[in-house]
């Protein structure tokens, strides 16, 4: 007859290297379980105000979908819009989103000037960087409001003989960007309709002229 036996006993002894490898694996698995999956914040940018007066900073707010455990340097694209160097100071190229925060701000300083122009605009958007994602089509705009108008003067006054005519010229130091009505005030001892033909009290300075 042939027989066989099975003895159940303690496991075979492990080497120190095997025990160390096993402990390391268990510890790594435990850490991964505790911290969970890493999430990359999604960033968006928006303007704090639709418009600001000259000399007031335009503020833009960057918001993250979730807070990060460390500071994130957010890169910014060069500003778009119609504002030029006469309208704004050079804006920052990046801003830091602090650890554990979900928002930060970007300020663009505007200049006070006397340039006659349509209200300039500032457009800010996020650029490619590390540790965040963003929608390339997302951008924010602020308009710089100004009340700049041309300075006018009138010239050409002279003495004329009865029956003669004189031409007066209204000149602007800067061309207006839209047709501008100019009101005239008439005074003196001459009487309209008796001493001179009535004059239209309003003339138009054409855009760009």
C-alpha positions, 0 to 999 in steps of 0.5 A, a space after each residue: 500500500 502507498 500512503 501520503 501525509 500533509 502536515 500544516 505548520 508555520 510559514 517558511 521563514 522570510 528573508 529580511 529583504 522580502 519582509 522589507 519589500 512587503 512592508 513598503 508595499 503595504 505602506 504605499 498602498 495605505 498612503 494612496 488610500 488615504 490621500 485619494 486621487 489627485 485632481 487638477 484644478 480647472 481655472 476660470 477668469 472673469 472681470 470684477 467690473 464691466 467698466 472702470 474710470 481712467 486712473 482706476 485699476 481694473 481687477 480680474 478674478 481667477 477661480 479654481 474648481 478645487 483648492 490645491 495643496 500647494 501654491 500654483 503659478 498661473 500664467 497670463 496671456 498678454 492683454 488683448 482689447 484696444 487699450 494701448 500703452 497710453 491707457 494701461 500700465 504693463 500688466 503682470 505675466 503671472 499670478 500665484 494662486 495660494 495653497 488651499 485657496 480657490 481664488 486670486 486676483 489680477 490688477 491692471 493699472 489704468 492711466 489718466 490721459 487726454 487722448 480722444 478715443 473710443 473707450 478702450 478695452 482690456 481683455 485678460 485670459 489664462 495661458 498654459 502652465 503647470 498644475 492646472 487646466 483651463 478653457 482657452 476660450 475663457 476670457 474677461 473684459 473691462 472697459 476704461 471709461 473716459 470723458 476726453 473731448 477735443 479742445 476747440 478754438 475759433 479763428 479768422 475774425 477780421 474787419 470787413 466792408 459792408 456787403 463783404 463776407 468773412 470765414 471763421 474756422 473752428 479747429 480741434 487739437 485732436 480729431 473726434 472719433 465721431 461727428 461732434 456738434 459745436 454750439 456757437 455763441 454770437 455777441 457784439 453790437 451788430 444785429 442779425 438780419 440787419 447788419 449780417 445774415 443770420 448764422 447757424 448757431 450749431 456746426 458739425 465737426 466731422 469724425 476724424 477731421 
